[in-house]
Amino acid sequence: MQLFPLSYLYLQTLQRQPWPCRCRPQITLDSNRLFSAVFQQQGFIRLYRACAESLASENASRLAAMQIAEKNIEERLAELKTTFQQQRQDTITDELLDIISGFEALAPPAHGG
């Protein structure tokens, strides 16, 4: 984006556009002051647009980073949940085996025969 000077192509494009209403404005201001004011406004608008586009780009980058981080968190959470469930199941199995072993140790011996 070109800030200054105003490009000739841009000025030609403006010149070709039809005026939006039937009455053209009457200019009573000195042409140098008018040009200076228009030039300042145009400069402000272009700088403002550049800042807005920069901010939008920065926010888009932040949003993309946050989405990647969120995806990584979800994947890690799924891994941790699977690990927790496996460890819980192992603990339950160990406790059941301990109970069964204890029961068999306390049970009277079976006499065969």
Phi and psi in degrees as GROMACS dihedral restraints (atoms count N, CA, C in turn):
[ dihedral_restraints ]
;  ai    aj    ak    al  type     phi  dphi    fc
    3     4     5     6     1   -95.7    20    10
    4     5     6     7     1   125.0    20    10
    6     7     8     9     1   -84.0    20    10
    7     8     9    10     1   -60.1    20    10
    9    10    11    12     1  -138.9    20    10
   10    11    12    13     1   153.7    20    10
   12    13    14    15     1   -72.9    20    10
   13    14    15    16     1   163.9    20    10
   15    16    17    18     1   -63.0    20    10
   16    17    18    19     1   132.5    20    10
   18    19    20    21     1   -72.8    20    10
   19    20    21    22     1   149.5    20    10
   21    22    23    24     1   -64.3    20    10
   22    23    24    25     1   -38.4    20    10
   24    25    26    27     1   -61.7    20    10
   25    26    27    28     1   -41.5    20    10
   27    28    29    30     1   -62.3    20    10
   28    29    30    31     1   -44.0    20    10
   30    31    32    33     1   -65.8    20    10
   31    32    33    34     1   -37.9    20    10
   33    34    35    36     1   -64.9    20    10
   34    35    36    37     1   -40.9    20    10
   36    37    38    39     1   -61.7    20    10
   37    38    39    40     1   -43.1    20    10
   39    40    41    42     1   -63.1    20    10
   40    41    42    43     1   -39.3    20    10
   42    43    44    45     1   -66.7    20    10
   43    44    45    46     1   -33.2    20    10
   45    46    47    48     1   -77.0    20    10
   46    47    48    49     1   -20.4    20    10
   48    49    50    51     1   -71.5    20    10
   49    50    51    52     1   138.1    20    10
   51    52    53    54     1   -72.0    20    10
   52    53    54    55     1   151.4    20    10
   54    55    56    57     1   -70.5    20    10
   55    56    57    58     1   138.3    20    10
   57    58    59    60     1   -69.3    20    10
   58    59    60    61     1   -13.0    20    10
   60    61    62    63     1  -140.8    20    10
   61    62    63    64     1   177.4    20    10
   63    64    65    66     1   -75.9    20    10
   64    65    66    67     1   -29.9    20    10
   66    67    68    69     1   -96.1    20    10
   67    68    69    70     1   125.5    20    10
   69    70    71    72     1   -86.7    20    10
   70    71    72    73     1   149.2    20    10
   72    73    74    75     1   -69.5    20    10
   73    74    75    76     1   147.2    20    10
   75    76    77    78     1   -94.7    20    10
   76    77    78    79     1   129.5    20    10
   78    79    80    81     1  -103.5    20    10
   79    80    81    82     1   116.5    20    10
   81    82    83    84     1  -109.2    20    10
   82    83    84    85     1    -6.8    20    10
   84    85    86    87     1   -80.5    20    10
   85    86    87    88     1   149.0    20    10
   87    88    89    90     1   -55.7    20    10
   88    89    90    91     1   136.1    20    10
   90    91    92    93     1   -61.3    20    10
   91    92    93    94     1   -35.2    20    10
   93    94    95    96     1   -66.1    20    10
   94    95    96    97     1   -43.2    20    10
   96    97    98    99     1   -66.6    20    10
   97    98    99   100     1   -40.3    20    10
   99   100   101   102     1   -62.9    20    10
  100   101   102   103     1   -48.3    20    10
  102   103   104   105     1   -61.4    20    10
  103   104   105   106     1   -40.9    20    10
  105   106   107   108     1   -61.6    20    10
  106   107   108   109     1   -44.3    20    10
  108   109   110   111     1   -65.5    20    10
  109   110   111   112     1   -43.7    20    10
  111   112   113   114     1   -64.3    20    10
  112   113   114   115     1   -42.0    20    10
  114   115   116   117     1   -61.2    20    10
  115   116   117   118     1   -43.5    20    10
  117   118   119   120     1   -64.8    20    10
  118   119   120   121     1   -43.6    20    10
  120   121   122   123     1   -63.3    20    10
  121   122   123   124     1   -43.3    20    10
  123   124   125   126     1   -62.0    20    10
  124   125   126   127     1   -42.5    20    10
  126   127   128   129     1   -62.1    20    10
  127   128   129   130     1   -44.4    20    10
  129   130   131   132     1   -61.3    20    10
  130   131   132   133     1   -44.6    20    10
  132   133   134   135     1   -62.3    20    10
  133   134   135   136     1   -43.4    20    10
  135   136   137   138     1   -67.5    20    10
  136   137   138   139     1   -40.7    20    10
  138   139   140   141     1   -65.8    20    10
  139   140   141   142     1   -41.1    20    10
  141   142   143   144     1   -61.8    20    10
  142   143   144   145     1   -43.2    20    10
  144   145   146   147     1   -63.5    20    10
  145   146   147   148     1   -42.2    20    10
  147   148   149   150     1   -61.9    20    10
  148   149   150   151     1   -42.2    20    10
  150   151   152   153     1   -65.4    20    10
  151   152   153   154     1   -42.1    20    10
  153   154   155   156     1   -64.0    20    10
  154   155   156   157     1   -42.0    20    10
  156   157   158   159     1   -66.3    20    10
  157   158   159   160     1   -37.7    20    10
  159   160   161   162     1   -64.1    20    10
  160   161   162   163     1   -44.3    20    10
  162   163   164   165     1   -64.1    20    10
  163   164   165   166     1   -41.3    20    10
  165   166   167   168     1   -63.0    20    10
  166   167   168   169     1   -40.7    20    10
  168   169   170   171     1   -64.7    20    10
  169   170   171   172     1   -43.2    20    10
  171   172   173   174     1   -62.0    20    10
  172   173   174   175     1   -44.0    20    10
  174   175   176   177     1   -66.9    20    10
  175   176   177   178     1   -35.3    20    10
  177   178   179   180     1   -64.5    20    10
  178   179   180   181     1   -40.1    20    10
  180   181   182   183     1   -64.8    20    10
  181   182   183   184     1   -42.5    20    10
  183   184   185   186     1   -63.3    20    10
  184   185   186   187     1   -41.6    20    10
  186   187   188   189     1   -62.7    20    10
  187   188   189   190     1   -43.0    20    10
  189   190   191   192     1   -62.4    20    10
  190   191   192   193     1   -42.4    20    10
  192   193   194   195     1   -63.9    20    10
  193   194   195   196     1   -40.3    20    10
  195   196   197   198     1   -66.3    20    10
  196   197   198   199     1   -38.2    20    10
  198   199   200   201     1   -66.1    20    10
  199   200   201   202     1   -39.6    20    10
  201   202   203   204     1   -64.9    20    10
  202   203   204   205     1   -43.1    20    10
  204   205   206   207     1   -62.8    20    10
  205   206   207   208     1   -41.4    20    10
  207   208   209   210     1   -62.6    20    10
  208   209   210   211     1   -41.6    20    10
  210   211   212   213     1   -63.5    20    10
  211   212   213   214     1   -42.8    20    10
  213   214   215   216     1   -63.0    20    10
  214   215   216   217     1   -39.8    20    10
  216   217   218   219     1   -64.3    20    10
  217   218   219   220     1   -43.4    20    10
  219   220   221   222     1   -62.6    20    10
  220   221   222   223     1   -41.5    20    10
  222   223   224   225     1   -65.0    20    10
  223   224   225   226     1   -43.6    20    10
  225   226   227   228     1   -64.7    20    10
  226   227   228   229     1   -39.7    20    10
  228   229   230   231     1   -62.6    20    10
  229   230   231   232     1   -40.9    20    10
  231   232   233   234     1   -64.1    20    10
  232   233   234   235     1   -41.2    20    10
  234   235   236   237     1   -62.4    20    10
  235   236   237   238     1   -45.9    20    10
  237   238   239   240     1   -64.8    20    10
  238   239   240   241     1   -38.1    20    10
  240   241   242   243     1   -64.3    20    10
  241   242   243   244     1   -42.8    20    10
  243   244   245   246     1   -63.2    20    10
  244   245   246   247     1   -44.1    20    10
  246   247   248   249     1   -61.9    20    10
  247   248   249   250     1   -44.5    20    10
  249   250   251   252     1   -60.5    20    10
  250   251   252   253     1   -46.2    20    10
  252   253   254   255     1   -63.3    20    10
  253   254   255   256     1   -39.4    20    10
  255   256   257   258     1   -65.8    20    10
  256   257   258   259     1   -44.2    20    10
  258   259   260   261     1   -65.7    20    10
  259   260   261   262     1   -38.1    20    10
  261   262   263   264     1   -63.5    20    10
  262   263   264   265     1   -44.1    20    10
  264   265   266   267     1   -63.9    20    10
  265   266   267   268     1   -40.1    20    10
  267   268   269   270     1   -62.6    20    10
  268   269   270   271     1   -41.7    20    10
  270   271   272   273     1   -63.6    20    10
  271   272   273   274     1   -44.6    20    10
  273   274   275   276     1   -62.5    20    10
  274   275   276   277     1   -43.4    20    10
  276   277   278   279     1   -62.0    20    10
  277   278   279   280     1   -44.3    20    10
  279   280   281   282     1   -61.0    20    10
  280   281   282   283     1   -43.1    20    10
  282   283   284   285     1   -65.3    20    10
  283   284   285   286     1   -40.7    20    10
  285   286   287   288     1   -64.2    20    10
  286   287   288   289     1   -40.6    20    10
  288   289   290   291     1   -64.8    20    10
  289   290   291   292     1   -38.8    20    10
  291   292   293   294     1   -62.5    20    10
  292   293   294   295     1   -43.1    20    10
  294   295   296   297     1   -64.1    20    10
  295   296   297   298     1   -44.8    20    10
  297   298   299   300     1   -64.9    20    10
  298   299   300   301     1   -42.5    20    10
  300   301   302   303     1   -62.8    20    10
  301   302   303   304     1   -42.9    20    10
  303   304   305   306     1   -64.3    20    10
  304   305   306   307     1   -40.5    20    10
  306   307   308   309     1   -64.1    20    10
  307   308   309   310     1   -43.4    20    10
  309   310   311   312     1   -67.5    20    10
  310   311   312   313     1   -33.3    20    10
  312   313   314   315     1   -70.5    20    10
  313   314   315   316     1   -33.4    20    10
  315   316   317   318     1   -87.1    20    10
  316   317   318   319     1   -17.2    20    10
  318   319   320   321     1   -70.8    20    10
  319   320   321   322     1   143.2    20    10
  321   322   323   324     1   -64.5    20    10
  322   323   324   325     1   145.8    20    10
  324   325   326   327     1   -63.9    20    10
  325   326   327   328     1   140.3    20    10
  327   328   329   330     1   -83.6    20    10
  328   329   330   331     1   131.5    20    10
  330   331   332   333     1   -93.9    20    10
  331   332   333   334     1   121.7    20    10
  333   334   335   336     1   -92.8    20    10
  334   335   336   337     1   142.2    20    10
